[in-house]
Amino acid sequence: MSKVRYQMFLEMEQKEELEKIHKASNLPVAEIIRKAVDKFVKEWKEKKQLPEEDETVKLLLSVVGICEGGPTDLADNHDKYLYGTTRK
């Protein structure tokens, strides 16, 4: 399976917990995240519903759709807009 780059933000506490798991398991943080995503996707396919939302999820979802305009290719070309370069 080929890998693709995916940029995201974590809460500081999440990053610290991932680093603890990394030190204890000797697995790369990226592999830990991939395993967590695999588990989430498997559960989604079985239950066909998202986990219950907590306050953080509700807060994050509250900003969806508040911006209008902007480049239509932002998701695909975020490196270009953030750093002035494109990934090859």
N, CA, C and O atoms as a printed pandas DataFrame, in Angstrom:
     atom_number atom_name residue_name chain_id  residue_number  x_coord  y_coord  z_coord
0              1         N          MET        A               1    0.850   -1.168    0.000
1              2        CA          MET        A               1    0.000    0.000    0.000
2              3         C          MET        A               1    0.903    1.240    0.000
3              4         O          MET        A               1    1.813    1.352    0.822
4              5         N          SER        A               2    0.648    2.157   -0.916
5              6        CA          SER        A               2    1.477    3.359   -0.977
6              7         C          SER        A               2    1.026    4.365    0.079
7              8         O          SER        A               2   -0.131    4.374    0.501
8              9         N          LYS        A               3    1.949    5.192    0.486
9             10        CA          LYS        A               3    1.659    6.189    1.515
10            11         C          LYS        A               3    1.573    7.560    0.883
11            12         O          LYS        A               3    2.250    7.839   -0.107
12            13         N          VAL        A               4    0.736    8.424    1.457
13            14        CA          VAL        A               4    0.619    9.807    1.027
14            15         C          VAL        A               4    0.815   10.705    2.239
15            16         O          VAL        A               4    0.522   10.323    3.371
16            17         N          ARG        A               5    1.309   11.889    1.982
17            18        CA          ARG        A               5    1.524   12.859    3.051
18            19         C          ARG        A               5    0.187   13.469    3.443
19            20         O          ARG        A               5   -0.631   13.793    2.582
20            21         N          TYR        A               6   -0.033   13.626    4.748
21            22        CA          TYR        A               6   -1.262   14.224    5.261
22            23         C          TYR        A               6   -0.891   15.105    6.437
23            24         O          TYR        A               6   -0.368   14.621    7.442
24            25         N          GLN        A               7   -1.156   16.376    6.317
25            26        CA          GLN        A               7   -0.774   17.321    7.363
26            27         C          GLN        A               7   -1.965   17.580    8.268
27            28         O          GLN        A               7   -3.088   17.727    7.787
28            29         N          MET        A               8   -1.732   17.638    9.585
29            30        CA          MET        A               8   -2.814   17.875   10.532
30            31         C          MET        A               8   -2.265   18.481   11.814
31            32         O          MET        A               8   -1.055   18.483   12.043
32            33         N          PHE        A               9   -3.148   18.986   12.635
33            34        CA          PHE        A               9   -2.770   19.539   13.926
34            35         C          PHE        A               9   -3.249   18.608   15.027
35            36         O          PHE        A               9   -4.323   18.015   14.932
36            37         N          LEU        A              10   -2.438   18.488   16.071
37            38        CA          LEU        A              10   -2.806   17.728   17.266
38            39         C          LEU        A              10   -2.803   18.665   18.459
39            40         O          LEU        A              10   -2.119   19.689   18.462
40            41         N          GLU        A              11   -3.565   18.305   19.456
41            42        CA          GLU        A              11   -3.472   18.996   20.740
42            43         C          GLU        A              11   -2.127   18.624   21.357
43            44         O          GLU        A              11   -1.618   17.531   21.111
44            45         N          MET        A              12   -1.556   19.504   22.143
45            46        CA          MET        A              12   -0.263   19.234   22.773
46            47         C          MET        A              12   -0.316   17.953   23.607
47            48         O          MET        A              12    0.640   17.177   23.615
48            49         N          GLU        A              13   -1.424   17.731   24.302
49            50        CA          GLU        A              13   -1.561   16.526   25.129
50            51         C          GLU        A              13   -1.546   15.266   24.266
51            52         O          GLU        A              13   -0.996   14.239   24.665
52            53         N          GLN        A              14   -2.155   15.351   23.080
53            54        CA          GLN        A              14   -2.152   14.204   22.181
54            55         C          GLN        A              14   -0.731   13.892   21.725
55            56         O          GLN        A              14   -0.317   12.733   21.700
56            57         N          LYS        A              15    0.002   14.928   21.369
57            58        CA          LYS        A              15    1.394   14.755   20.937
58            59         C          LYS        A              15    2.220   14.123   22.051
59            60         O          LYS        A              15    3.003   13.207   21.802
60            61         N          GLU        A              16    2.048   14.608   23.271
61            62        CA          GLU        A              16    2.818   14.071   24.398
62            63         C          GLU        A              16    2.470   12.608   24.650
63            64         O          GLU        A              16    3.358   11.804   24.934
64            65         N          GLU        A              17    1.196   12.254   24.551
65            66        CA          GLU        A              17    0.791   10.863   24.755
66            67         C          GLU        A              17    1.338    9.969   23.645
67            68         O          GLU        A              17    1.775    8.847   23.903
68            69         N          LEU        A              18    1.312   10.468   22.414
69            70        CA          LEU        A              18    1.885    9.694   21.309
70            71         C          LEU        A              18    3.376    9.451   21.522
71            72         O          LEU        A              18    3.875    8.360   21.247
72            73         N          GLU        A              19    4.081   10.459   22.007
73            74        CA          GLU        A              19    5.509   10.295   22.262
74            75         C          GLU        A              19    5.767    9.285   23.378
75            76         O          GLU        A              19    6.748    8.544   23.325
76            77         N          LYS        A              20    4.901    9.250   24.382
77            78        CA          LYS        A              20    5.037    8.247   25.447
78            79         C          LYS        A              20    4.843    6.838   24.885
79            80         O          LYS        A              20    5.591    5.915   25.208
80            81         N          ILE        A              21    3.818    6.694   24.034
81            82        CA          ILE        A              21    3.570    5.379   23.418
82            83         C          ILE        A              21    4.753    4.995   22.545
83            84         O          ILE        A              21    5.181    3.841   22.546
84            85         N          HIS        A              22    5.280    5.960   21.801
85            86        CA          HIS        A              22    6.452    5.711   20.955
86            87         C          HIS        A              22    7.619    5.183   21.783
87            88         O          HIS        A              22    8.252    4.194   21.412
88            89         N          LYS        A              23    7.900    5.839   22.900
89            90        CA          LYS        A              23    9.033    5.414   23.739
90            91         C          LYS        A              23    8.801    4.033   24.332
91            92         O          LYS        A              23    9.733    3.236   24.439
92            93         N          ALA        A              24    7.563    3.747   24.718
93            94        CA          ALA        A              24    7.263    2.459   25.338
94            95         C          ALA        A              24    7.219    1.313   24.325
95            96         O          ALA        A              24    7.591    0.183   24.640
96            97         N          SER        A              25    6.764    1.614   23.111
97            98        CA          SER        A              25    6.572    0.553   22.123
98            99         C          SER        A              25    7.678    0.490   21.075
99           100         O          SER        A              25    7.819   -0.511   20.372
100          101         N          ASN        A              26    8.455    1.555   20.975
101          102        CA          ASN        A              26    9.507    1.677   19.958
102          103         C          ASN        A              26    8.943    1.707   18.533
103          104         O          ASN        A              26    9.668    1.455   17.570
104          105         N          LEU        A              27    7.636    2.017   18.403
105          106        CA          LEU        A              27    7.023    2.196   17.092
106          107         C          LEU        A              27    7.103    3.668   16.711
107          108         O          LEU        A              27    6.980    4.525   17.586
108          109         N          PRO        A              28    7.305    3.993   15.441
109          110        CA          PRO        A              28    7.276    5.390   15.032
110          111         C          PRO        A              28    5.892    5.989   15.280
111          112         O          PRO        A              28    4.883    5.293   15.177
112          113         N          VAL        A              29    5.850    7.265   15.603
113          114        CA          VAL        A              29    4.580    7.940   15.871
114          115         C          VAL        A              29    3.652    7.814   14.665
115          116         O          VAL        A              29    2.453    7.595   14.831
116          117         N          ALA        A              30    4.188    7.949   13.465
117          118        CA          ALA        A              30    3.358    7.831   12.265
118          119         C          ALA        A              30    2.684    6.463   12.192
119          120         O          ALA        A              30    1.526    6.365   11.786
120          121         N          GLU        A              31    3.393    5.416   12.579
121          122        CA          GLU        A              31    2.815    4.067   12.557
122          123         C          GLU        A              31    1.714    3.937   13.607
123          124         O          GLU        A              31    0.696    3.291   13.358
124          125         N          ILE        A              32    1.906    4.537   14.765
125          126        CA          ILE        A              32    0.878    4.515   15.813
126          127         C          ILE        A              32   -0.387    5.195   15.299
127          128         O          ILE        A              32   -1.494    4.696   15.502
128          129         N          ILE        A              33   -0.218    6.332   14.636
129          130        CA          ILE        A              33   -1.372    7.062   14.099
130          131         C          ILE        A              33   -2.043    6.247   13.009
131          132         O          ILE        A              33   -3.272    6.184   12.965
132          133         N          ARG        A              34   -1.264    5.615   12.117
133          134        CA          ARG        A              34   -1.863    4.789   11.064
134          135         C          ARG        A              34   -2.672    3.645   11.667
135          136         O          ARG        A              34   -3.761    3.332   11.186
136          137         N          LYS        A              35   -2.140    3.019   12.724
137          138        CA          LYS        A              35   -2.874    1.928   13.382
138          139         C          LYS        A              35   -4.180    2.436   13.991
139          140         O          LYS        A              35   -5.207    1.760   13.922
140          141         N          ALA        A              36   -4.137    3.629   14.586
141          142        CA          ALA        A              36   -5.347    4.213   15.177
142          143         C          ALA        A              36   -6.388    4.517   14.100
143          144         O          ALA        A              36   -7.581    4.288   14.299
144          145         N          VAL        A              37   -5.929    5.034   12.958
145          146        CA          VAL        A              37   -6.843    5.310   11.852
146          147         C          VAL        A              37   -7.436    4.009   11.331
147          148         O          VAL        A              37   -8.637    3.946   11.069
148          149         N          ASP        A              38   -6.624    2.975   11.178
149          150        CA          ASP        A              38   -7.126    1.667   10.732
150          151         C          ASP        A              38   -8.225    1.166   11.658
151          152         O          ASP        A              38   -9.258    0.678   11.199
152          153         N          LYS        A              39   -8.002    1.286   12.960
153          154        CA          LYS        A              39   -9.001    0.828   13.937
154          155         C          LYS        A              39  -10.285    1.642   13.813
155          156         O          LYS        A              39  -11.382    1.083   13.839
156          157         N          PHE        A              40  -10.149    2.965   13.678
157          158        CA          PHE        A              40  -11.309    3.828   13.541
158          159         C          PHE        A              40  -12.110    3.463   12.297
159          160         O          PHE        A              40  -13.334    3.347   12.357
160          161         N          VAL        A              41  -11.420    3.281   11.164
161          162        CA          VAL        A              41  -12.091    2.950    9.901
162          163         C          VAL        A              41  -12.801    1.601   10.008
163          164         O          VAL        A              41  -13.925    1.447    9.531
164          165         N          LYS        A              42  -12.145    0.629   10.635
165          166        CA          LYS        A              42  -12.769   -0.691   10.802
166          167         C          LYS        A              42  -14.056   -0.576   11.620
167          168         O          LYS        A              42  -15.080   -1.159   11.264
168          169         N          GLU        A              43  -13.996    0.178   12.715
169          170        CA          GLU        A              43  -15.202    0.359   13.545
170          171         C          GLU        A              43  -16.284    1.110   12.776
171          172         O          GLU        A              43  -17.468    0.796   12.900
172          173         N          TRP        A              44  -15.880    2.101   11.983
173          174        CA          TRP        A              44  -16.853    2.847   11.182
174          175         C          TRP        A              44  -17.568    1.916   10.211
175          176         O          TRP        A              44  -18.788    1.977   10.064
176          177         N          LYS        A              45  -16.794    1.047    9.546
177          178        CA          LYS        A              45  -17.391    0.140    8.570
178          179         C          LYS        A              45  -18.362   -0.829    9.238
179          180         O          LYS        A              45  -19.376   -1.208    8.650
180          181         N          GLU        A              46  -18.049   -1.224   10.462
181          182        CA          GLU        A              46  -18.917   -2.168   11.169
182          183         C          GLU        A              46  -20.183   -1.500   11.692
183          184         O          GLU        A              46  -21.270   -2.068   11.584
184          185         N          LYS        A              47  -20.054   -0.296   12.260
185          186        CA          LYS        A              47  -21.191    0.367   12.914
186          187         C          LYS        A              47  -21.887    1.405   12.040
187          188         O          LYS        A              47  -23.038    1.757   12.299
188          189         N          LYS        A              48  -21.198    1.903   11.002
189          190        CA          LYS        A              48  -21.723    2.940   10.109
190          191         C          LYS        A              48  -22.137    4.210   10.858
191          192         O          LYS        A              48  -23.086    4.893   10.474
192          193         N          GLN        A              49  -21.410    4.506   11.924
193          194        CA          GLN        A              49  -21.652    5.765   12.628
194          195         C          GLN        A              49  -20.372    6.231   13.311
195          196         O          GLN        A              49  -19.503    5.431   13.659
196          197         N          LEU        A              50  -20.280    7.541   13.494
197          198        CA          LEU        A              50  -19.123    8.105   14.166
198          199         C          LEU        A              50  -19.254    7.915   15.670
199          200         O          LEU        A              50  -20.362    7.764   16.183
200          201         N          PRO        A              51  -18.133    7.923   16.377
201          202        CA          PRO        A              51  -18.215    7.887   17.833
202          203         C          PRO        A              51  -18.970    9.114   18.344
203          204         O          PRO        A              51  -19.078   10.122   17.645
204          205         N          GLU        A              52  -19.479    9.022   19.543
205          206        CA          GLU        A              52  -20.193   10.161   20.118
206          207         C          GLU        A              52  -19.286   11.382   20.145
207          208         O          GLU        A              52  -18.095   11.283   20.441
208          209         N          GLU        A              53  -19.868   12.534   19.833
209          210        CA          GLU        A              53  -19.089   13.768   19.814
210          211         C          GLU        A              53  -18.876   14.279   21.233
211          212         O          GLU        A              53  -19.781   14.239   22.067
212          213         N          ASP        A              54  -17.670   14.757   21.488
213          214        CA          ASP        A              54  -17.411   15.427   22.756
214          215         C          ASP        A              54  -17.356   16.929   22.498
215          216         O          ASP        A              54  -17.563   17.360   21.364
216          217         N          GLU        A              55  -17.090   17.715   23.494
217          218        CA          GLU        A              55  -17.082   19.172   23.346
218          219         C          GLU        A              55  -16.021   19.645   22.360
219          220         O          GLU        A              55  -16.246   20.606   21.624
220          221         N          THR        A              56  -14.870   18.982   22.338
221          222        CA          THR        A              56  -13.819   19.384   21.405
222          223         C          THR        A              56  -14.274   19.180   19.971
223          224         O          THR        A              56  -14.061   20.048   19.125
224          225         N          VAL        A              57  -14.896   18.049   19.689
225          226        CA          VAL        A              57  -15.382   17.774   18.339
226          227         C          VAL        A              57  -16.445   18.803   17.955
227          228         O          VAL        A              57  -16.428   19.326   16.841
228          229         N          LYS        A              58  -17.362   19.091   18.866
229          230        CA          LYS        A              58  -18.404   20.076   18.574
230          231         C          LYS        A              58  -17.792   21.438   18.274
231          232         O          LYS        A              58  -18.230   22.124   17.351
232          233         N          LEU        A              59  -16.783   21.836   19.045
233          234        CA          LEU        A              59  -16.122   23.117   18.817
234          235         C          LEU        A              59  -15.441   23.146   17.455
235          236         O          LEU        A              59  -15.569   24.124   16.719
236          237         N          LEU        A              60  -14.719   22.087   17.115
237          238        CA          LEU        A              60  -14.043   22.027   15.819
238          239         C          LEU        A              60  -15.046   22.058   14.667
239          240         O          LEU        A              60  -14.831   22.755   13.676
240          241         N          LEU        A              61  -16.128   21.313   14.792
241          242        CA          LEU        A              61  -17.119   21.279   13.728
242          243         C          LEU        A              61  -17.870   22.593   13.592
243          244         O          LEU        A              61  -18.446   22.864   12.539
244          245         N          SER        A              62  -17.876   23.413   14.633
245          246        CA          SER        A              62  -18.596   24.685   14.568
246          247         C          SER        A              62  -17.968   25.659   13.578
247          248         O          SER        A              62  -18.628   26.607   13.153
248          249         N          VAL        A              63  -16.706   25.448   13.202
249          250        CA          VAL        A              63  -16.058   26.351   12.252
250          251         C          VAL        A              63  -16.199   25.888   10.813
251          252         O          VAL        A              63  -15.784   26.598    9.897
252          253         N          VAL        A              64  -16.770   24.727   10.596
253          254        CA          VAL        A              64  -16.923   24.213    9.238
254          255         C          VAL        A              64  -17.852   25.125    8.451
255          256         O          VAL        A              64  -18.971   25.414    8.876
256          257         N          GLY        A              65  -17.372   25.570    7.307
257          258        CA          GLY        A              65  -18.199   26.354    6.401
258          259         C          GLY        A              65  -18.251   27.839    6.680
259          260         O          GLY        A              65  -18.993   28.556    6.009
260          261         N          ILE        A              66  -17.477   28.338    7.664
261          262        CA          ILE        A              66  -17.569   29.768    7.968
262          263         C          ILE        A              66  -16.777   30.626    7.004
263          264         O          ILE        A              66  -17.009   31.833    6.923
264          265         N          CYS        A              67  -15.855   30.039    6.276
265          266        CA          CYS        A              67  -15.053   30.801    5.314
266          267         C          CYS        A              67  -15.678   30.688    3.930
267          268         O          CYS        A              67  -16.159   29.629    3.526
268          269         N          GLU        A              68  -15.657   31.798    3.225
269          270        CA          GLU        A              68  -16.144   31.798    1.855
270          271         C          GLU        A              68  -15.032   32.280    0.944
271          272         O          GLU        A              68  -14.172   33.062    1.350
272          273         N          GLY        A              69  -15.058   31.808   -0.287
273          274        CA          GLY        A              69  -14.052   32.226   -1.238
274          275         C          GLY        A              69  -12.755   31.484   -1.015
275          276         O          GLY        A              69  -12.732   30.408   -0.418
276          277         N          GLY        A              70  -11.679   32.067   -1.496
277          278        CA          GLY        A              70  -10.380   31.431   -1.369
278          279         C          GLY        A              70  -10.134   30.473   -2.503
279          280         O          GLY        A              70  -11.027   30.227   -3.313
280          281         N          PRO        A              71   -8.951   29.933   -2.574
281          282        CA          PRO        A              71   -8.617   29.040   -3.684
282          283         C          PRO        A              71   -9.432   27.753   -3.632
283          284         O          PRO        A              71   -9.631   27.176   -2.563
284          285         N          THR        A              72   -9.889   27.320   -4.767
285          286        CA          THR        A              72  -10.687   26.089   -4.806
286          287         C          THR        A              72   -9.823   24.841   -4.725
287          288         O          THR        A              72  -10.332   23.740   -4.517
288          289         N          ASP        A              73   -8.507   25.011   -4.891
289          290        CA          ASP        A              73   -7.594   23.866   -4.848
290          291         C          ASP        A              73   -6.761   23.852   -3.560
291          292         O          ASP        A              73   -5.684   23.256   -3.528
292          293         N          LEU        A              74   -7.243   24.488   -2.527
293          294        CA          LEU        A              74   -6.466   24.629   -1.292
294          295         C          LEU        A              74   -6.080   23.280   -0.686
295          296         O          LEU        A              74   -4.941   23.103   -0.254
296          297         N          ALA        A              75   -7.007   22.334   -0.650
297          298        CA          ALA        A              75   -6.703   21.032   -0.047
298          299         C          ALA        A              75   -5.586   20.318   -0.804
299          300         O          ALA        A              75   -4.711   19.702   -0.194
300          301         N          ASP        A              76   -5.619   20.403   -2.125
301          302        CA          ASP        A              76   -4.620   19.717   -2.937
302          303         C          ASP        A              76   -3.278   20.437   -2.963
303          304         O          ASP        A              76   -2.237   19.796   -3.106
304          305         N          ASN        A              77   -3.289   21.755   -2.828
305          306        CA          ASN        A              77   -2.067   22.542   -3.001
306          307         C          ASN        A              77   -1.705   23.363   -1.756
307          308         O          ASN        A              77   -1.196   24.478   -1.869
308          309         N          HIS        A              78   -1.969   22.805   -0.574
309          310        CA          HIS        A              78   -1.705   23.572    0.649
310          311         C          HIS        A              78   -0.228   23.924    0.811
311          312         O          HIS        A              78    0.090   24.984    1.350
312          313         N          ASP        A              79    0.683   23.058    0.358
313          314        CA          ASP        A              79    2.109   23.385    0.449
314          315         C          ASP        A              79    2.425   24.656   -0.335
315          316         O          ASP        A              79    3.190   25.509    0.113
316          317         N          LYS        A              80    1.824   24.759   -1.505
317          318        CA          LYS        A              80    2.067   25.950   -2.334
318          319         C          LYS        A              80    1.604   27.212   -1.600
319          320         O          LYS        A              80    2.299   28.228   -1.621
320          321         N          TYR        A              81    0.451   27.155   -0.958
321          322        CA          TYR        A              81   -0.089   28.333   -0.286
322          323         C          TYR        A              81    0.610   28.611    1.051
323          324         O          TYR        A              81    0.754   29.768    1.447
324          325         N          LEU        A              82    1.041   27.558    1.740
325          326        CA          LEU        A              82    1.712   27.747    3.028
326          327         C          LEU        A              82    3.182   28.110    2.873
327          328         O          LEU        A              82    3.687   28.993    3.566
328          329         N          TYR        A              83    3.865   27.426    1.962
329          330        CA          TYR        A              83    5.321   27.542    1.887
330          331         C          TYR        A              83    5.833   28.105    0.565
331          332         O          TYR        A              83    7.030   28.356    0.427
332          333         N          GLY        A              84    4.936   28.308   -0.417
333          334        CA          GLY        A              84    5.361   28.813   -1.707
334          335         C          GLY        A              84    6.018   27.758   -2.574
335          336         O          GLY        A              84    6.652   28.090   -3.576
336          337         N          THR        A              85    5.879   26.487   -2.208
337          338        CA          THR        A              85    6.459   25.389   -2.982
338          339         C          THR        A              85    5.385   24.338   -3.229
339          340         O          THR        A              85    4.337   24.335   -2.584
340          341         N          THR        A              86    5.660   23.461   -4.159
341          342        CA          THR        A              86    4.768   22.315   -4.378
342          343         C          THR        A              86    5.554   21.038   -4.130
343          344         O          THR        A              86    6.757   20.971   -4.381
344          345         N          ARG        A              87    4.860   20.039   -3.638
345          346        CA          ARG        A              87    5.497   18.736   -3.403
346          347         C          ARG        A              87    5.429   17.927   -4.679
347          348         O          ARG        A              87    4.456   17.998   -5.430
348          349         N          LYS        A              88    6.439   17.184   -4.906
349          350        CA          LYS        A              88    6.478   16.341   -6.113
350          351         C          LYS        A              88    6.316   14.897   -5.719
351          352         O          LYS        A              88    6.319   14.018   -6.580
